[in-house]
Amino acid sequence: MSETNGETGWPRSRIGDFARTCSGATPSRSKPSYYCGSIPWVKTGELRDGEIYDTEEHVSESALRETSLRLLPAGTLLVAMYGQGQTRGRTGLLMRPATTNQACFAILPDPQLYDTEYLQWWFRHNYHRLRQETESRGGNQPNLNGIFLRQQEVELPPLAEQQRIAAILKKQLAAFERARAAAGARLEAAKALPAAFLREILASAGSEGWPTRRLGELLTRIEAGKCVSCEERPATLSEWGVLKVSAVTWGSFKPEENKVLPADFAVPDDREVRVGDFLVSRSNTTELVGAVVHVRKTRPRLMLSDKTLRLVSRDDQILPEFMELALRSPQCRAFIEEGATGASSSMKNITQDTIRDIPLPVPPIDEQHRIMARVSKQLDATQPVCAASVEQLDAIDKMPTALLRSAFHGQM
């Protein structure tokens, strides 16, 4: 043990002093037999600060015998040393014996002295600090390497107190998650009301005389973005960024979902995202491919990606607001999902030709204005509910941080 935390009186110890540690490996892909077993093989993307019962890939007994893989016992804590996005620093607690790849750091403390669930909560509490400290060291790919992790000092109360704190955190954080899910469901339900109202209009008897037109007839052009190799971090306001697929999902446009462009990349003038743009995601999951947003607010220096298309409509033919809601209708969604290609449901694609062929019921432009005026009233009615739900979600999101701070400051 090293020095004592003056605030709590708990001794502090380096992870390398109280736990066995190791990392994993990746068996050769040239030997398919290595991947025909039943032993879970954990990768960093599967670490989500929770428990791990199974994995997408498994390895065989021969892979354990013939490679540097190690079979880790249930109760081992895994930490992502590096990975894309928010992965670095995430944890996973093995609930059955498993092995892992070289990007995961395994921690095996003595269960008679240390509670691994408590240690997992400690990592969650220190997640942002650990990431910031590694980012400040620079490098092309910041990582939580083994030396750095073994040197981390953890406040270690007696085992019974560790278990008590872990149990309280697990119970209360689960309650926060339930509250967040309920508030999120209320928000989504409120957001969905205008679209549901429009669907009623599209299915009403009055819509029977509206002509059905191909979307391509209502557009002047479709503009595609660029594919660029980027760092896995958002651009600052002084830097250029390129949209990620997560920027265009159902609901509002998310300009913060971007990756910084190389400093020497020349952005074409006509590929910057602007207020008023109508964007569609040409590549995403089955549920999100073809998702549309009308950009009402954005930041400067954002470029369309190769997976994001800008639809430029004919102002005298269709209102962007009407087009946005119409493309969310069940009929249009069914057409898009049927026309999407790709073997995996996690990444589907639609072509520009498919987009142009989407059938839309299109009333005269004056009727569109009247419809959108009625939809606007629906939006106004839902705004208080949306605002209250957003405020509640914001408050709930702050609770885990406050709770973890209390736990590791001896106030629980």
N, C-alpha and C positions, 0 to 999 in steps of 0.2 A: 504494500500500500504506500501511496505517496502522501502529500499533505491533505489536511482536512478542510472541507468546505466550511468557512467561518459562519455562513448564514444558517446552515442546517446542522452542523456538527458531524455530518456524515463523512467518512473517509473517502478519498478519491484514489482510483487506481487506473493505470494504463491498461487498455484492452489486452495488449500483448503480454502483460504480467499475470492476468487472471484467466485467460482463455487460450485454448489452442486455436490456431487460425490456419487457413490454407485457401487456395483458389482452385478452380477446376481446369478442364481442358476440353478441346473439341476433337473427337476421334476423326480419323481420316474418312472423308466422304467417299474415297475410292473403294472402301470396304463396306458394301451395303449391309453385311451381316452385323456390323456394329450397331445399326439402327433398327434391328428387328427383335428387340427384347422388350421387357416390361418394366425396366428400371427408369423412373422419371429422370429426365435430363433438363435442368432448369436453366433458362436464359434470362437476361436482364429484363426483357420486356414483360416477363411474368412476375416481376417483383412489384407489388402494388400496396406495400405496407399492410399486408394481411397474411392469412394462413395459406399454405400451399399443400394441396392434397394430390394433385396430378398436374401433368404438363402436356404440351402439344407433342413433344418428341420424347422417345424412350430409347434407351440403349440396352445392349445385351450383356450377359455375364462375360462373354469373351472380350468385350470392349474394356471392362474393368480389369481383366487379367492382363491384357496386352498393351494397354495405354496408361497414361499417367492419371486417368480418372480415379477419383476416390469416392467410395460409398459413404455418404454422410448419414448419421443417425437422425431419427425424428427428434425435433427440438433444436436442431441447428438453425442459427440465424444467418441469413444471407443478406449481403449488402451489394447493390450495384455500384461497381467502381467507375464505370463509364457507360454511356449510352445516349441515345438521341433525346432531345426535348427535356422533359422533367424526370427522365429515368434515373440519372445519376444520383445516388444517395437514397433511392427507394430500397425497401427491405421486404423480405419474405421469411416466414417462419415455417420450416418443414414439419408437416404433420405425419409424414411417413418417410422411410429411408429413401434417399435420392442422391443424385450426383448433379454436377453443374458445370458450366463452361468457365473459361478463364476470365471472363468479365465480372464474375461474382466472387465476392470475398466471404468465406465461410467462417463463422465464429462459434466455437464450441466451449462454453464455460462449464465449470463443474456444477452440475445441477444441485448438489448438496449445499452449495454456497451462493449461487447466483441464479436468478430467474431470467430466462431468455425473453419472456414477454415484457418484463420490465426494461430489459436492454433494448428491445425493439421500440418501445415508447421513447426511450432516451434518444434513439436515432431520429425518430419523427420530430421530437422537440428540437433537435439540433440540425435538422435537414438544411435549412437556408444558410446557417453559419458554415457548415461543412462545404457546401457548394461555393459560397463566396470566397472562402479561404483558398480553395483549389483554383478558382478562376483568377484570383489575384496573382497566382504564380505564373500565369501566362501559359503559352504553349498552344499548339494547334488543336489539341483535344484535352481539355482539363479533365483530370480523373482523380478519384479517391484511391490512390495506390496503397498497397499493403503496408508500407512503412508508415505512411500518414495515418492510416486507420489504427494500427497497433499502438501508435503514440497517443491516441485520444484518451483523455482522462474522464472517467465516469464516476459520478457520485453513487456510492454503494451503501445504502442503509442495510441493516440486518435482513436476512432472507425473508423472514415473515413480513417485514415492512415492504420489501420489494414486491412480494406477492399481493399484499393488500393494495398498494398503489396501482399495480397492473390491473387488478380486478375492478377497481373503481373507474379507472380510465376506460377500460373495455366497455363497461356498462354505460357510462355517460356518453362516450363517443358514439356508441350505437344509437343512443337516444337522439343525439344531434343529427345523425344520418337519417333517421326516420323523420325528424322534423324538417330536415332539408328536402327530403323527397316529397313530403306533403306540400311544402311551400312551392317547390318547383312544379309539382303537378297543377297547383292552382294557377301559377303563372302561365303555364303552357295552355291550360284550358281557357284562360282569359284571352290569350293571344290568338287562339284558334277560332274564337267566336266570329270575327269578321269574315274569315274564309268560309266558315260554315254557313253564314248568312248568304254569302255569294253563291255557294253551292245550291242553296235553296232556290235562289233566283234562277240559276242556270237550269234547274230541274223543273221550274214552274211552267205552267201552261203558256204564259206570255213569251217564253223563250223559244217556243216551237217554230216560230217563223224566222228566227235568226239564221242567217246563212252560216254554214260551217266552212271555215277557210284554213288552208295550210298556213302555219306560222311564217314560213318563208315569204308568203305573199304580203305579209304585214311588216317585213323588215327591209331596210335599205342595204344592210350588210351585217356580217358576223365577223368580229375581230378576235383573233387568237393571241394569247400571250407568248412568252418565251420560256424555254427550258434552260436554266442556268445552275451550275454547281455552286452551292452556297454554304456558309457556315450555319450550324444549327443554333442560331440565336436570333432574337428579334432585332430589327434595325432601330437605331436611335433616330430621333427626329431630324438629325443632320445627315443621316445616311439614307441611301435608297434601299428599299426592301421589296421582295417579291412575294405575292400572296401564296399562302399555303391553302390546301384544299379545305381546311377547317374554317377559312374566312368566309366561305359561301356555304352556309347550311340553312335550314329552315329558320326564319325569323330575321333578325337584324344583321346587317353586315358587320363583320368583326375585323377591323383594320389592324388590331394588335396581333392577329394570327399571320405573321409574316416571317421571312428569313432575310437576313442582311445580304445584299448583293456585293460581289467583289468591288473594291473601290475603283478599279479600272474598267468596269463594265459600262458601256455607253447605252443608256436607256432610250429607246425610240420615243420621240415626242408623243406619238399617238397611242402609246401603250401605258401611259400613266392613268391610274384610277381617279375618276372625277365624281363629284357630287352629281347625281342624276343618272349615273350609269346603271344599266340593267345587266346584271351578271348571272351566268349560269355555270354550274360545276359540270364539266364534261367527264370527270373521272372521280368516282367515290364508291361508297358502299351501295348496295342495292337500294336502300332507303333514301340515300342522299344524292345519288347520281341524278343530274338534271335539276338539282335544287336551285332555286332562283332567289335573288335579292335585288331590291331597288335601293341603290346607294343614296342614302339621305344625309350621311355624315361620314367623313373620312379624314385621314391625315395626309399631308403632302408626301411626295417621294415614295409612292407605292406603285409597283408595276404588276400588270396582269401576268399570271403564270401560264405555262402551256396547258394546264388543267382547268383554266378559267377562261370563259368566253364572254365577250361583250356583245349583247344584242342591241342593234341600233334600229329602232322601230320607225315606221312612217307615222308622223304625228297626226296626219289627217285620217288615219285608218284605225289606230288603237291607242288607248292611253296606257302608259307604262304601268300605272297602278292597277288597271283592269287586267292587263296581261300577266302581272305578277300573281294575282289571285286566281286567274283562270288556269294558269299552268300548275296550280296546286290542286286542281279538281281531280276527283278519282279517275275520270276518263283520261285526262292528260297523263296522270301518273302511271296508269296501266299501260298506255302507249309507250311511255319512256322506258319503263322497266322491262317491257317485252322486247324493245329494240336495243337494250343495253347488251353489250358483249363482254366476255371475260369468263374464265372458268371458275374463278373464286368470287364468292359473294362479298368478300371484303374489298374488292376493287373491280368495279364495273366501269365500262366506258360507253359513251354515246358519240356518234359522229355528227358533224355539222349537217349532213344530209338527213339524218334521223330527226334532228332538231327542226329543220325546215319542214319536215313532213308532219309535225305534230298538228292534229286537227283541233281547231278552236271554234266554239260558237261565238260569233262576233256580231253584236247588235250595232246599229248606227252610232256614230260618235256622240250625238246628243244624248242618246239613251245611256251610253257608257258614263257620261258626266252625271246623269241623274242617279244611276246605280251607285257610282262611287260617292256621291253626296250622302246617300243613305248608308253606305258602308262606313263613311266617315263618322256618322252619328254613332254607329256601333262601336267604332274605335274610341270615341270620346267617352262612351259609357264604360268601357273596359279599362280606361287609363287609371282611375283610382285603385282598382283591384291590382293591376300590374305594378303600379308604384308601391303599394303596400307589400306585395309579394317580394319585389326586388329589395325593399328595405329590410324585410324579414330575413331574406336569404343572406344579405350582407351581415346582419347581426349574427346569424347562425354560423356563417363562415369564420367569424372572429372568435367564436367560443372555444374551438379546439386549441387555438394558440394560447388563450388565457388559461384554460384548464391545464394544459401541459406545463405552462410557466409555474402555476401554483404547485403542481405535483413535484417538480424538481427544485422548488425553493422551500420545500418542507412545510407547505401550507395546506396539505390535504389530510 
